[in-house]
Amino acid sequence: MAAPIITVDLHGLFREDAVKAIDRALKTADAGTYQIRLIHGYHRGTSLKNMIIDEYKYHPKVRRIAPGDNQGITVLVLREL
């Protein structure tokens, strides 16, 4: 059983590697997982943040995309609590 919140650190990854890491987390997520926290950073992370929004806003497992508790985190909400 996967964790309720999966955290993926994307610091230093190129777009293709970040997509692979996020896709792995989405495959790992099961019915008990309600969020995937993506840590992309703030200063150089805006390109990854934009990619996350563009690539995953229509993904079948993602209900919505929310900002994290700081500007360097984006949350994929898989199900509401």
Backbone as JSON, one array per atom type, in Angstrom:
{
  "sequence": "MAAPIITVDLHGLFREDAVKAIDRALKTADAGTYQIRLIHGYHRGTSLKNMIIDEYKYHPKVRRIAPGDNQGITVLVLREL",
  "N": [[0.84, -1.19, 0.0], [0.59, 2.18, -0.89], [1.87, 5.33, 0.36], [-0.11, 7.92, 2.0], [0.58, 10.49, 1.2], [2.75, 11.16, -1.34], [6.01, 12.18, -1.86], [8.01, 13.86, -4.17], [11.16, 14.77, -5.14], [12.29, 17.08, -7.35], [14.46, 18.63, -7.85], [17.12, 19.84, -9.81], [16.59, 18.19, -11.97], [16.11, 17.54, -15.45], [13.49, 18.31, -17.79], [12.5, 15.89, -19.07], [13.42, 13.87, -17.34], [12.13, 14.65, -15.02], [9.46, 14.26, -15.72], [9.46, 11.47, -15.98], [9.95, 10.75, -13.28], [7.66, 11.79, -12.03], [5.65, 10.35, -13.34], [6.32, 7.76, -12.44], [5.68, 8.05, -9.72], [2.92, 8.48, -9.93], [2.14, 5.98, -10.91], [2.78, 4.42, -8.73], [1.0, 5.35, -6.85], [-1.95, 4.51, -5.08], [-5.32, 3.63, -4.08], [-5.19, 4.61, -1.5], [-3.64, 6.85, -1.59], [-3.64, 10.32, -1.61], [-2.38, 12.66, -2.34], [0.31, 13.97, -4.32], [3.25, 15.4, -3.68], [5.23, 17.68, -5.28], [8.43, 18.74, -5.36], [9.98, 21.32, -6.67], [11.51, 23.54, -6.46], [12.19, 27.1, -6.23], [13.61, 29.38, -7.36], [14.89, 28.48, -9.8], [12.97, 26.79, -10.54], [10.64, 27.42, -11.9], [10.21, 26.71, -14.58], [9.89, 23.95, -14.41], [7.63, 23.9, -12.8], [5.71, 25.07, -14.49], [5.73, 23.14, -16.51], [4.68, 20.94, -15.1], [2.05, 21.78, -14.63], [1.12, 22.06, -17.28], [1.5, 19.42, -18.33], [0.08, 17.69, -16.61], [-2.48, 18.58, -15.99], [-4.68, 17.46, -17.23], [-4.46, 14.8, -16.68], [-5.68, 11.52, -16.07], [-5.67, 10.53, -13.39], [-5.34, 12.77, -11.82], [-7.07, 15.05, -9.97], [-7.01, 17.78, -9.43], [-4.67, 20.53, -9.54], [-2.69, 21.99, -7.13], [-1.24, 24.79, -5.34], [1.68, 24.4, -3.29], [2.81, 24.53, 0.19], [4.74, 26.44, -0.02], [6.34, 28.49, -2.58], [7.94, 26.8, -4.04], [6.84, 24.32, -4.3], [4.51, 22.12, -5.78], [1.34, 20.61, -5.81], [-0.14, 17.61, -6.7], [-3.36, 16.73, -6.61], [-4.98, 13.84, -5.95], [-7.23, 12.73, -4.87], [-9.92, 14.01, -2.93], [-9.98, 14.8, 0.54]],
  "CA": [[0.0, 0.0, 0.0], [1.37, 3.4, -1.0], [1.67, 6.33, 1.4], [-1.17, 8.88, 1.69], [1.21, 11.59, 0.48], [4.02, 10.8, -1.96], [6.83, 13.37, -2.12], [9.0, 13.66, -5.23], [12.09, 15.89, -5.25], [12.65, 17.27, -8.75], [15.6, 19.56, -7.95], [18.22, 19.47, -10.68], [16.19, 17.29, -13.05], [15.62, 18.1, -16.7], [12.06, 18.05, -18.02], [12.22, 14.48, -19.37], [13.64, 13.09, -16.12], [11.08, 15.03, -14.07], [8.24, 13.57, -16.17], [9.61, 10.05, -15.6], [9.8, 10.64, -11.83], [6.25, 12.03, -11.69], [4.89, 9.19, -13.84], [6.58, 6.66, -11.5], [4.89, 8.32, -8.51], [1.51, 8.25, -10.27], [1.94, 4.52, -11.0], [2.88, 3.9, -7.36], [-0.18, 5.79, -6.09], [-3.11, 3.62, -5.09], [-6.52, 4.25, -3.52], [-4.86, 5.26, -0.24], [-2.84, 8.04, -1.85], [-4.48, 11.44, -2.01], [-1.58, 13.77, -2.86], [1.71, 13.83, -4.69], [3.92, 16.69, -3.5], [6.36, 17.81, -6.19], [9.33, 19.8, -4.91], [10.72, 21.73, -7.86], [12.32, 24.71, -6.15], [11.56, 28.37, -6.55], [14.37, 30.27, -8.24], [15.04, 27.9, -11.13], [11.94, 25.76, -10.67], [9.41, 27.83, -12.56], [10.0, 25.95, -15.82], [9.32, 22.66, -14.0], [6.27, 24.16, -12.32], [4.87, 25.26, -15.69], [5.63, 21.84, -17.16], [3.77, 20.12, -14.3], [0.69, 22.24, -14.89], [0.78, 21.73, -18.67], [1.49, 17.98, -18.6], [-0.74, 16.86, -15.71], [-3.8, 19.14, -15.67], [-5.72, 16.58, -17.76], [-4.13, 13.4, -16.39], [-6.88, 10.88, -15.5], [-5.6, 10.34, -11.94], [-5.19, 14.06, -11.14], [-8.33, 15.8, -9.87], [-6.65, 19.19, -9.57], [-3.3, 20.89, -9.19], [-2.75, 23.05, -6.12], [0.06, 25.26, -4.86], [2.11, 23.82, -2.02], [2.9, 25.48, 1.29], [5.63, 27.51, -0.46], [6.33, 28.63, -4.03], [8.76, 25.77, -4.65], [6.13, 23.04, -4.23], [3.23, 21.99, -6.45], [0.68, 19.4, -5.33], [-1.13, 16.93, -7.54], [-4.4, 16.18, -5.74], [-5.55, 12.67, -6.6], [-8.58, 12.6, -4.33], [-10.17, 14.94, -1.83], [-10.18, 14.18, 1.86]],
  "C": [[0.88, 1.24, 0.0], [1.01, 4.37, 0.14], [0.54, 7.28, 1.02], [-0.66, 10.1, 0.91], [2.55, 11.09, -0.04], [4.76, 12.09, -2.27], [7.9, 13.02, -3.14], [9.85, 14.92, -5.32], [12.59, 15.98, -6.69], [13.82, 18.22, -8.94], [16.66, 19.01, -8.89], [17.85, 18.55, -11.84], [15.79, 18.09, -14.29], [14.17, 17.66, -16.88], [11.75, 16.57, -18.21], [12.38, 13.6, -18.12], [12.58, 13.39, -15.07], [9.77, 14.32, -14.43], [8.31, 12.09, -15.79], [9.39, 9.86, -14.11], [8.34, 10.83, -11.41], [5.39, 10.86, -12.15], [5.08, 7.97, -12.95], [5.74, 6.83, -10.24], [3.4, 8.07, -8.77], [1.2, 6.76, -10.39], [1.95, 3.88, -9.62], [1.63, 4.22, -6.55], [-1.31, 4.78, -6.21], [-4.29, 4.35, -4.44], [-6.26, 4.97, -2.2], [-4.06, 6.55, -0.4], [-3.76, 9.18, -2.28], [-3.7, 12.64, -2.53], [-0.21, 13.3, -3.29], [2.32, 15.23, -4.62], [5.16, 16.71, -4.38], [7.19, 19.01, -5.77], [10.22, 20.15, -6.08], [11.63, 22.92, -7.59], [11.65, 25.98, -6.64], [12.33, 29.16, -7.61], [14.52, 29.73, -9.65], [13.95, 26.89, -11.42], [10.71, 26.17, -11.43], [9.17, 27.09, -13.88], [9.43, 24.57, -15.49], [7.88, 22.83, -13.52], [5.31, 24.32, -13.51], [4.67, 23.94, -16.43], [4.63, 20.94, -16.42], [2.33, 20.5, -14.6], [0.26, 21.83, -16.31], [0.6, 20.23, -18.9], [0.42, 17.21, -17.82], [-2.12, 17.43, -15.4], [-4.94, 18.27, -16.19], [-5.42, 15.1, -17.54], [-5.33, 12.75, -15.69], [-6.84, 10.67, -13.99], [-5.61, 11.65, -11.16], [-6.52, 14.81, -11.17], [-8.09, 17.3, -10.05], [-5.2, 19.39, -9.17], [-3.38, 22.09, -8.26], [-1.35, 23.54, -5.78], [0.39, 24.58, -3.53], [2.17, 24.87, -0.93], [3.99, 26.54, 1.06], [5.71, 27.48, -1.98], [7.13, 27.55, -4.75], [8.12, 24.4, -4.67], [4.81, 23.15, -4.99], [2.64, 20.64, -6.05], [-0.3, 18.88, -6.38], [-2.14, 16.28, -6.58], [-5.09, 15.05, -6.5], [-6.97, 12.39, -6.12], [-8.71, 13.55, -3.16], [-10.35, 14.17, -0.53], [-11.6, 14.34, 2.34]]
}
